[in-house]
């Protein structure tokens, strides 16, 4: 039995969990480089019965399942993964299991990006390293309006921190009630009003068919020319082309992003060349504390499957 552990960018997977629980029954191979294309993934993984993936770093569409006839178990970190074709997994006899998933680290990165935007930290850091000093003016959070799209597990925590900064917190999502918003220290507003009045718009929605391209040019055009858009959820929730156009034209103040349509973000991607962006490499969940939940959960799921009693089954 062979186990592939994919996309271990930091080369820490073996240190984050005790793999001895499965190494007596299987050989573990860790891939630290992203496999990239479907062809590359199919060629590298064709001899593995078990594959462990880190979030959506390597998608698993039907075409990949069709080229991995030996695959029997796919373990994803987290309880769900939109990059896996679950119907195809079932059709090919592949069990898909998940792991526990803490969420605080993404909330904290959201605020790191907001603060970096407010104080122009990326540009000031570059200036300091180039021998310069102050280059511009920042802005205070106190008194500004925070617009939160989605008040679920993560969005509600972001809203609470916004209130601690003495921001006015407003919120919208398709099924949000005034009572739920108030419980999170926010005020329910319409979608149009959120984009029109917020100084910072932050997105905390799950990617689905309904939320793909949820934010488009129409929404961005309603924003203040000084307002910032923050996205630590999933890239396709915001229409990327519309966002780039708004940033280039100065229609909005800027964007602080941790997620993208294509990841890793291509080296020549236009977002990298814009000076009104703060960019991080999808690291909302990339902390030692989170990895020490993800990787032990992965080992636990593999061990349970090997013992004939799979746990946290997502599919079939």
N, C-alpha and C positions, 0 to 999 in steps of 0.2 A: 504494500500500500504506500502511495506517495502523496505527500501534502505540499502544495505550493502556497506560499504566503506572499501576496502581491503588494507592490507599491510601498515598500518600507523605506520611504525617502530618507529617513534619518538613520537607518540601519540600527534600530533599537528594539525590533520585535522580540528578539531572543532574550533581551534583558527585562522586558516588561511583563513576562509571564514565565511560569515553570513548564516548559515544553516536555519535560520528562514523562508527564502523564500520558503522552501519546507516542513518544519516540520509541517505546518498546514494541509498538505495533506498526509504526509507519516511519518513513524517511521524510524529514522536513527540509524543504528548499525555500530559501528566502530570496525574493527578487527585490533589489533596492532601486532598480531603474524602472521607469514607466515603460510598459511594452508598446505603447503607442497604438498602432493600427490593429484592426481585427486580424489581419493576416499574421502579424507578429505575435499576437496573443495566442492564436490557434496553433502556430508552430511551436511556441515555447511551452504550451500547457497540454499538449496532446497526450502525454503519458501520465497525467495526474488523475487520481480518483477523487481527491479532496482539494478544494481551492478555498483559501481564506482571503477575502478582499477587505480593503479599508474604504468604507463609505462608497462613493460613486467614482472613485479614481479610475477604475477599469469597468466600463459598461459591459453588461452581459445580455446582448440581444439574442434573438432566436438564431441568427446566423452563426453566432459563436457556439451556442449549445450544439448546433448541428455538426460542428467540426471537432467536438470534444466527446467522442463516443465512450471514453472510459470514465468520464466525470460522474460521480454519484452523490457528492455532498458539496454544497456551496455555502460557506458561512460568511455573512456580512456583519460588519460592526454596526451596531444600532438595531432597532426593531423593525425598520423598513428601509427599502432602497429602491428608488424609482428607476435606477439604471439597470435593474434586473427585469427581464421578461419572465415573470413568474409563470405565465401560462406555458411558455416554451420549456421552462424548467420541468414542470409537471409532465409535459408531453414526452420529455426525454428521460424520465425516470430519475430526475435529480431532486434531492431534498434540499430545501433552502432553510437555513436557520439563522437566527440573529443573536445579539448579545445585549446586555443592559447598556444604557446610554445616559450618562450624566449630561447636564445641559448648561451649567453655570459658565463654563469657559467661553461659550459663544456670546453670552450676555456681556461678559467682561471685554471681549474683543470689540463688540459693538461700541462700547463706550471708549475704548482706546482709539478707535477710528474717528468717533465724533470729536474727541478732544484733540486728536492730531489735526483734524480739519479746522477746528476753531482757532488753534494756535499756529497753524501753518508749519507744523513740526517738520514735515519732510523737507520743505524748502530751506527752513532755518538750519536743519542738520547739514544739508549739502553746503550751505553757505559757510558754516563753521569749519567744515572739513576742507573747504577751499581757501581758508584764511580770512573769510569775511565775518561780518557781525550781523546785526539786525537788518532784515530786508523788507519787512512789511508790518502791518497791524493785524493782530488777532481780534477775536470778539468773545465777549462773555456769554456763558450759557444762561446765567440767571436773567430772568425776564424774557427769554426767548421762548418760542413755541415748538414743542416736540410733537411731531405727528407720527403715531405708531400704527402701522398697517398690520393687523393681526395681534390679538391679545391672548394668545395661548400661553403655553408653559414658558416660552422665552420672552415673548412680547410683553407679558405682564411684568416680568422682572425688569425689563428695560424701562417700562413706564414708571415703576416705583423708584428707580434710580434717577430718572428725569425729574421727578418731584423733589427728590433730595437735593438736586442742583437748583431748586426753586424755579424750574421751568414750568410753563403752562403745558399740560399734557393733554393732547386730544388723540382720538383713536377712531379707526374705521376698519371694518371687515364685513363681508357680505351678511353674516348672521350675528353680528355683535349687537348686544342689547345695552341700553343705557345703564341697567343695573350691573352688568358685568364690567362695563367700563368704569363705573364709579367704584366698584370693589377694588380695582387696580389703580385708583387715584387718577383716572382719566375722565375726559368728557367725550361722549359719543357725538360725532359730527358726520355730515355727509362726506362722501368721497371727494366731491368737488371742493368743499370747504377745507378739507384737510390739505389738499395740495395748494390751495390758494393762500392759506394762512400760516402754514408751518415754516419755521426757519430750518428745521431738520426733519426730513422724512425718512423713517427707518422701517425696513420691511422684515416681517417675521411670519411668513406664510409658508405652508408646505407646498412644494412643487407638485402640480397635478395638471390634468387637462384644462381645468378651469382657471388655474393661476398662471399658466404659461402666457407670456405677453400681457400680464395683468396691468403693467405700467407701460404706457406707450407715449408717443409724441403729444397726444392730447393732454395727458396728465402733466407731462413735463412743461408744456406751454403754460399751464396754470400756476406753476411755481413762481415764487419771487426770484428775481434775477440774482439775489444774494443767497438763496436757499441751497442746502446741500441734500443730496440723496445718499442714503447709506443702505447697503445690501450685504447682509451676512447670512442670507437664507440660501437661495439658489439663483444662479445667473439668469436662466431663461424666464424668470418671473418679470424681469425688465427687458423690454425690447432693446437689444444691445445697439443696433444701428441708430435707433431714435435717441438713445442716450448719448452716443458719440456725437451726433449732430447737435444736440442741445449743449454739450460741453464745448464743442468747437465754436459755436455761435455766441456763447456767453449767455444763453437763455437761462441757465441756472448757475449758481455759484460754483458748484463742483460736485464730485461724487467720491465717496469713500467705499471701496469695494473689497470684498473678500472672496467673491464667487463670480464665475464667468461661464459663458456658453461653452467654451472649449477649455479644458484643463488637462495638463498645465497650460497656462496662457502662452500662445506662440510668441517667440522673441520679437517678431516684427508687428505685433498687434498694435493698432492705433491707440488703444488706451494707454500704452506704455509711453507714448510720446506727448501726452497732454500734461500741462503743468497745473491744471485745476483738478487733479485726482490724488487720492491717497489709496495705494494699492497694497494689499497683502495676499499671500499665496494660499488661499483657502485654508487658513489656520485657526478658524474659530474653535475647532475641537482639538487642535494639536497642542495638548499639554500633557505633561507626565501623568497627572492625576487621571485624565481621561483615558490615556493609553493603558494605564494600570487597571482600568475597568474593561476596555475593549479587548485587549489581548488575552487576559485570563478567561474572559467570557468566550473567546474564540476557542481556546484550548478545551474549556468545559463542554462546549457544544460538540467539538470533534470527538471527545472521549465518550460522551453520551451516545452519539451516533454509532461509534465503533462497538459500544456495548449493546446496541440494538434498541435503545430507548431514547430517541432524539428529543431534544428540548428546544423551546422557543422556536417552534416550527412556523415558518412564514408560508411555505408552499411545499407540497401541494395542499 
